[in-house]
């Protein structure tokens, strides 16, 4: 299982193992990581699982699809390059060591 580090807005880090096939959002929810609300349960119908991907990981993730880009317009302070919805990022072995940071709040 790849380990993923989730960094809260206040700097608190949580590194957890997340099973391949789950989403980065499910990894946070299953491990009670604060800062990812996941109100829609992963349907890409809200922006409450928004994170900023560590710059070293931006080019290693699959490209954003149109629906994700549309929903990111509703996120709190989205970054055109680093913002992702964690419900849209499937965990693969290649994500070993992924680092994501939560925004100040989810909306």
N, C-alpha and C positions, 0 to 999 in steps of 0.2 A: 504494500500500500504506500503510495506517495505521501510524504508529509508536506503539509501546507501551513504557512505561517500567516495568521490573521492578526493585523495590528489595529487595535482600537484607536480612535481619534486621540485619546489621551496618552498613547504610546505603549499601552499594555499589550504584550505579545502573547499569542496562543499558538503553539505549534502542535498540530494533531495529524494523525494518520487518517487518510480518507480513501475509502475503497474505490478502486477503478470502476468506472461506470456511473458513479454518482456525480452530481454537480458540485461545484465549489460551494454553492449555497447550501446544499444538503449536508455537506461536511460541516459547515458552520452551525446549522440548526441541530444536527445530530449530536454535536459536541457542546451545545449551549454557549456558543460564542456570542457575546453581546455585540450589538451594532449592525447585525443583519436581521431585519425584521421578517422578510419574506412573506409579506401579507397575501400575495396571490398564490403562494405555494409552488411557484416555479413555472407559471403559465406565461411569463413574459407579458403580464398585464398591469404591471406597476413598476416602480423603480426602487422598491424598498430593500433590494439586495445589492445596491450599487456599491462598488469599491473602486479604488485607484490601484491599478496594477503597478508593481515595482517596475521602474523604467527598464531594467535588464530583462524583463519578461514580456514586454509589450509585443515584440516581434515574434515571440515563440508561441503565442496563442493563436487559435483559429481566428480568422477575420470576423468582425461583427456582421451579422445579417441585418437587413433593413428593419425588421421589427424591433430588434435590440436598439438600434440607433434611434428609432422613433421614441422608444420608451426612455432612453437616456435624456431626452429633451426635458423630461419631467423630474429628473434627479436633482438633488441639492448640489449646486456648484460642480456640474460635470466638466471633466477635462476631455477635450476632443481626442486626445491620444491615449491617455491612461485609464479613462473610465470604462468599466465593464459592469454588466449585470451578471452576478455570479450564478444565476439560474441558467444562464446560457453557455457556461463553460463546463464541459464534461471533463471529469478527471480521467487522465490517461497516465501510464507510467512516465511519460515525458514531462509531466508536471511536478515531478519530485523537486521539492525545494521552492515551489511557487510562493511568492510573498505578495499579499494584498493588504491595503490599508483602507479602513472604513472612513467615510466622511464624517463631519461633525454631527450630522443627523441624517435620517432617512425621511423622505417625503413622498 
